[in-house]
């Protein structure tokens, strides 16, 4: 998946309402709240499409107040977390990684969770993966939040050259195939 495709899709869907852009080429992801020209920027690593989708997911989780703060005002412990810190990190990552999964599938990309911690080489991510997939299932069944729905529909329609209305059946099929 071309990261510029994601940037353009994000711009077309959200800029007029949220004055926010998605931009790659950075060493580390970061959310830069409203600059002097009134534009916020979601920065992602280099040209990595998965990084872009992950950062958009955090933006979709963040409410209006959080979107006014750099990096949404969130705590983040870098690689090297202890097991206890990893479990805490995962509690906060279920929702954004569920959104990220939906975005990946909407534009034909494979998805797997990221525990984002090389300090625990024998760590079993399966409980975290299960929690993310359970949340994905709930979202597909109960309905996607507005921004998640808009972006997933646009990604799907543009990537598959298909009707936006087919995104939910597509996501359900992806979920069922993933869980086999």
Secondary structure, DSSP 4 states (H G I P E B T S, - for coil): --HHHHHHHHHHHHHHHH-EEEEEEESS-EEE---TTS-EEEEEETT-HHHHHHHHHHHHHS-TTGGGSGGGG-----S---HHHHHHHHHHHHHHHHHHHHHHHHTT---------TT-TT---HHHHHHHHHHHHHHHHH---HHHHHHHHHHHHHHHTS-GGGHHHHHHHHHHHHT-
